[in-house]
Amino acid sequence: MMRVPLIVSPSHSWLGRASARLAIVLTTVYAVGSSACLAPAQPAGVADAPVAQSDAGPIDDGCDGQWIEVDGERLCVVISAATETGFQCPPEMFEYGGFGWSGCGPEGMSDEEVETEVIAQDALGCGQLELDILLMMDTSTSMCGEQVGIAEAVKNFAAMIADYDADLRIAATTADASCDYDPEHGIIASKGRFVQSAAASFPAPCYFKTRSACSTDSDCGDSGFRCTPENLEVCIETPNGSINTTCRPLCTSDADCHEKVGPAAVCRSPGGIEDSGCIIEPDTGHCPASFGPVLTHDDADLLSCVSTPGVYSQKCFAYEQGLKSAWLALDPEGDLAAQSQLLLRPDARLAIVFITDEDDCSTATDEKLAEDHFNTCSFLGDTTTGGPLVPVAEIADKFRGLKSDPSLVSVLAIAGDSLSSSEADKQADRQAYQLSKTDVRTCHQKSYICEGQIGAADWGSRYHTLAELFGSNGIFKNICSAEQFGGAFGELLVTVKDGYLKSCEAKNQR
């Protein structure tokens, strides 16, 4: 921390006389317009000790502003104009600061912990931080592992934002904008409907497997593995280097899966060893059969439920329309306007989170896709170039239009991209991926751009574009990266928190 030089005016001469008592004094924060200062307060029980002055008047043990606490220290927050009072930190104090506030106080605290309490205890007088979140979940059968990871990340995010005493609302929908709502056959959240039940288990396509070039079981190395082509027209490797075959561990007991996959995996063998596989089931045993469409900070135990809608293999899920589904879920004038009103509050910040390992194929109104385009639909172009897809910019405008102040809307897209470090290499990987993906051979259309610990992913180009259109309020994270989901939600938290403080700063400057 940088020491702040002491500039003492006559009205602040109390600092020199009070410094001898620093070992027993309380700590005080003077929040000044868009700034806050931590300084020693008048010692309790010393009736004749001089007191600091601010535009709000004298600050004493009664606190002319608002008392808060940071790590057990009692602090007083007063709103005034720092430049007018000339108040500065004494030399024995250290400078702290963040968006919309600055301060000084005893060494040993951090900007983050002080800022957390400034927000949680509304030290700047801007009201409680309110946040509405929509999760758009990919429910294709390649997303089993990702749903397990996302469930944990969402719970951790809720715990972190609770430190700010935030008022949280959260709902989820899926990328399916084609299937009709049919809960009897597992279609529970299509066309923008909010998820209201969790997956109890994952299907056989979720069996653990590793991508490996193989044509026979022996190519998988150790016995007890099955080489599985991805489709009938097998090409082991695609032009961009993607591998189309996998090695699946077989099992007869959970112990086999613990050895081959990990302690969380269990064995399924409904038809004997030939049909067996290791799977990591969703952590939803505590979930009720159904829950409300919108959860709050009081529903922490249900957050893993709403973020685990399960995966499906029906043909109408074959191409994903995440952008369109999110809009159908939030459209205040659409068929689901009633559910939108349950989630969206006029003055709350809104975060729209997309989690997918495929690109978006949201069609424009009255446009449809042919079945032979399901694997390549994101390359068909949007309506501005004669294609069937809705322009990403049009969706971005709709999302921003949900608020009178567009800066209240943030986007987090967790999708696939090149893992290369340089931008030039990323662009080369994206180009090679596109050439391979759009090749005339069907098996080449199984190409992917990256592979992570959980699985492989396509290049989420339209999600990337959406995040870019939101500028500093847009975040794109690679679903294949080692940081997984925790880092992505951590960055979202910073974006939401900084947005709140910037708005507060502007408000206090009026």
N, C-alpha and C positions, 0 to 999 in steps of 0.2 A: 504494500500500500504506500502511496506517496504522502508524505507529511504536508499539511497545509500550513503556511506561515500565519502567524497570529497578527492581526491588525486590530488593535484595541482602541475603540472610541471611548470617550468618557462614560457613556452609558453602559459600557461593557467592562469597566474596571474591576467589577466583582470577580472576574475570572482569576486574577492574580491572587486575591485573598481566599478564594474558594479552593485553589489548587491543592493546598495543604490537606484538605479534607477528602481528596479524591478516593482514598481507600474505603471511605464509608458512604460516599454519595451514591444516589441512584443515577441512572442514565436517562437523558431526555432527548427526544427527537423533535426538532422544530421543522415541520414541513412548511415550506415557503412557496406558495403558489405551486409551481411545478418542481420545487426542490424541497429537501428535508435535511435538517441538521441534527446530529446527535451531539449533545454537550452535557456537562455535569449540571444536574438540577440542584436547587437549594436543599441542603441536608435536612432531613426530617428532624423536627424538634429544635431547630436553630431559628428562633423567632426573628432575630435581628439580621440574619444573613441577607445581603442584597440579592435581588432577583433580576433575571434577564428581561429585556423588554422586546416586544414585537409589535407590529401593527395591530395585533389582536389584543394587546395589553400585556400586563405583567404575567409571567409564567411562574407559578409557585406550586406547592404540593397539591393544590386544588386543580391544577391543569386547566388553563383557559382554552385548551384544545381538546385532544382526545388521548387518553392513556392507552398504550399498547405494551406488549411484552415481547422480547426477543431473548430466547434462551434464559428465561428467568429474570432478565433485567427489565425493570419498569421504565417505559419510555412515554414521553408526552409528545403528541403531534399537534402542531398549530399551523394553520394555513395563513400565510401573509406573503409579502414580497421581499425576497432576500436582497435584491439589489437596492431596495429602498432602506432596509434596516441596516445594511452593511454588516450583518452578522457573519462571522467566519469562525472556523474551528480553532480552538486553542492548540498550542504546539504538542501537548501530550495526547491529543486525539489524532485519529487517522481518518482519511477520506474514504467514503463509500459512495457508490452511485450506480445508476441504471437509467433506463428510459423514463423521463419525466420526474426524476428526483435525484438529489445528491445529498450527501450527509457526512457527518463525522462522529466518531465514537471511539470507545476503547479498542485497542488492538485485540485481534483474536476472532472477531466476527468476519463474515464474508458478505460480499454484495448480495449473493443469492439468498442467504438466510434472512438478511434484513429486508430485502425486496419481497420475499415471500410473505413476511408479516405485514409489510406496508400494504400489500394487496389484500391479504386475508382479513386484516382488521380495518380495512378501508381508511387508511391513514391519509389518503389524498382526497377523500370525500367524493369519490366517483361511483359509489355503489358497489354491490357485489358483482364479481365476475360471473356472467352467465354464458354457458356454452351449450349449444345444440349440436349433436354429431349424428350424421348418417353414415353408416358403413355399407358399402356396396361390395358384396361378397361373390366371388366367382364360385359356382357350384359344379364345375366340371370335375370329372373323376381324377384329374391330375392335381387337384387342390387339397387332398386329404391332409397331408403333412402341414401344409400352409395354414389350414384351419386350426390345427392343434396349436401352432405357434402364435397365430393371431389372437386366439382366445386368451393366452397368457399375457400377451402384450397389451390387450385392451384392459385387463384387470390391473396391470401395473400402471397404465396411464391414468386410470380412474383414481388409483391410490395417490399418484403424484399430484394430480390436479386438486385432490381433496385438501392438500396442504395449503392451497390458496383459498380455502373455504368457498370454492366455486359451486354454483348451482348447475349441475350437469343433467342433461337429457340425452338419451342415446337410443337410436333405432337402427335396424338393418334391413336391407333388401338384397335381392340377388341380381345377377346379370341377365336373367331370363326375361325377355320382353316378348316372347312368342307363345309359350305354353299357356293354356287356360288354367285358372286356379282349380286344383284338383287334389285336395288334401288326402283323399282316400288312396291315391296313387303316389303320394309323396311330394306333389307339387304344391308347396306351402307358401311360397312368396314370389309368385310370378307377376310380371307386368307392374312392378313397383310396390306391390303389397309388402307391408312390414312383416318381418319374421316374428312368429309368435310361438314357435316350438323348436326344440333342438334335436339334432340327430342323436339317436341312441347308439348307433354303430355306423361303420363305414362298409361299403360293399367290396366284393372281391377285387375289382380293379384297383383298390387302394393297397393291395399287398405290396410290401416293401420289395423294391428291385433296384438294381444299379444298371446304368447304361454301360454296356460293354459289347465290343464287336464279337459276335459269336454266330455260328451257324448250327452248332450241335451243343449238347449239354457239356461235353468234355471241354469245350472252349471256355467254360466258366471256371475252370480250375478245379477246386475241390469238388468231390462228389456231394450230392445233395442240393444241387442247383439246377434250375431249368432255364435253358435258353429260349427266349420268347420273341419271335418276330412281331413287329408292330402291326403289320397288315399282310395280306396275301401276296402282294407284289413286293417281295423283300429286296431292299437294297440296304446293305449293312451301313454304308456311309454315304451321306449326301454331299453335294458339291461344296458346301461351306464347312464340312468337317463334322456335322452332326451325326451321332450314332443312332441308328434306328432299332437296334436290338438290345435286349436287356437280359440280365441274369437274375432269376428269382430264387431265393432260398426256399427249399422245401422243409417240411417239419412234421414231426409226430408228437411233439410236446412243446410246452412253453419254454422249457430249458433249451431246446434247439434254437428258438428265436432269441433268447437272451444271449446265447453265444454268438449267433450270426448277425444280429441286428442291435440289440441292446436290452437293458432291463425293463423298458416300458413295453416291449413288443410281446404279443401273445400269438399262439398258433391257432390257425383255423384249418380244419381238414374235413369239410363236409362230405367229400366223396373219396376219402382216403388220401394217401400221400400225393397222388398225381394231381389232385385239386388243392393241395395244401398251400399255405403261405403265411408269412408273418405280417402282422398288422399292428399299428398303434391306434387304439380306439380313442374316440373323443372323450374328454373329461366332462361328461354331462350326466353322470349318474345321479347327481343332486338336483337336476333340473326337473321342474314340474311338467306335466303333460302339455300345458300351455301357460303362457304368461302374457302380460299386457304388451301392446304394440310399442309402447315407449317406456323405457326404464329411466330411473333417476339415480342420483348418488346414494339413495337409500337401498338400491337394489344391487349392491356390489356382488352378492353371491350369484346373481343371475347374468352377469356380464359375459361369462364364458358360454352361457346358453345362447344369447342373442347373436354371438359371433361364431356359432357353430351350426349353421343351417343344414349341413350335410352336403353330399354330392349326388348327382343324378346322371343318368346315361340316356334319358329319353332323346329322341331325335330332335325335338323342338329346342333342346339345349345346345344343339350342335354349333350354333354361332352365337356369340355373346354380345349383348348390347348394354354394356355397363353404363354408358353416359345417358342413354335413353331411359333406362330403368331408374336411375337416380332422379332424373327429372320427373318421370311419372310418379315417383314416390313423394316428391316435394311440391309439385305443381299446385298452387293454392286455388286454381280454378278448374282442375282436372277431375277425373272420375274419383280420385282418392283425396279430394280436398279435405275431407273430415279428418283423415289420419295426418295429413300435413299440418293441420291446425293443432293437433296434439303435440307435435314435435317443435314446431317453429314458434318462437316468441319474437315480437317486433324488435326489441332492443338487444337480444342475445347475439353473441357471436355464433357463426355457423361454420362447422368444419365438415366437408364432404370427403370421405375417405374411400378410395378405390383399392381393392386388393385382388389381383388377378395375375395369372401367368400367360394370358393371351391378350391379343390386341382387341380394340373395340370395333364392333361392326354395327353400330347403331344406324338403322335405316331411317331415311326421311319419311314423312307422312305418305302413305299409299305406295311406298316402295317395298319390294320383297327381294329375297336372295334365292337363287337356284341352289339346289343341294350340292352340285359339283363345285360351288364356290365357297363352301363352308370353311375350308382350310386356308383360303386365300382372300377372304372377303375384305379384309382391311386394306387391300391394295386396289380395290375397285374404284376408289375415288369418291368424292362427295358431289353433291348436286351442283356445285359451282364449276365442276369440270365434266359434268354429264354423268357422273356416277350415282349410285343409289344411296350413299351414306349421307347422314346429316352433317353439315359442317361443324367442326369442333368449336369454332368461334360463336356459332349460333347457340350452342349449349352453354358455353361460358357466359354469354350475355344473359341467358335465362337464369343461371345460377346467381349472378350478380344482381339481377333484377328482383330477387327475393327480398332484398333489403333496401331501404331508402338510402342507407349509407353502404355502398358496395364494399368498402374496406372491412366490413364485418364478416365477409365471406372468405374462407380459406379452403384450399384444396390440397389433399395429400394423395398422391398416386403411387402405389407400390406395385410395380410391374417389371417386365423383363427389359434388359438392355445389355449391351456389351460390357464385359468386365474389364476391358482394356483401360489403362490409366490415362493415356493421351487422347485428346479430342480427335486427332487425325486417325488414330487406330480405331476409335469408336466408330467413326464414319465409315471406315473401310469394312469393319465387321458388319455394320448395318447394311451396307450395299451388298456384301457377299451373302448375307442372310436373305435379302429380298430376291436376289437372282436365284438362289437355291430354292426358296419357298415357292416361287412362281414358275418353277420348271414344269414342263409338261408331264413328267413322270410323277405319278401319284405318290410314290413313296418319298420323293424328294420334298413333297409338301409337308412332311413331318419334321422339317428342319426347325431348329431352335437357335436362339442367339446366345444363350447362356445356360449354365448348369451350376446349381448350388448344392448345399448340403441336403436340401429337401427334394429338389427335382429340377427339371429344365423349364425354360420359359421362352415364349416368343417375344419379339421386339414390340413393346407397347407404345408404338409411335404416337397414336392419337391421345393416349393418356399423358405422354410426355409433352405434347403440344398444349394440352389443357393446362398443365402445371405452369408452363411458360407464359401462357396468356394471363395468369394471375400474378405475375411478377413476384414481389417479395412475399405475397400470400400464397404462392404456389410451391409445392414441394414434390419432387420426383425422387423416389428411392428404388434401387434395383432389388427385386425380389430374390435374386440369386446371390446377393452380397453376403459376406460373412456376418455383418451386423444384424442380419435378419430384420425383425420388426421392431425391436426395442429402440434402436437408433432412430427409426422413422417416426415413431410416436413421440420420442423425446424431442425431436426437432419440431413436431407439430405443437407440442406444449410450449416451446420457446416462442414460436410464431404467434400463438394465441395470447400468451402473456405479454409479449412486446406490443402486440396490437392494442391490447387493453390499456397499457401504460401510455402509448402514443395518443390514444383517444383522450385519456385522462389529462395528459399534458395540454392538449389543444383546448380542452374544456376549461382548465384552470387559467389559461392565458387569455380567455375572452373577457 
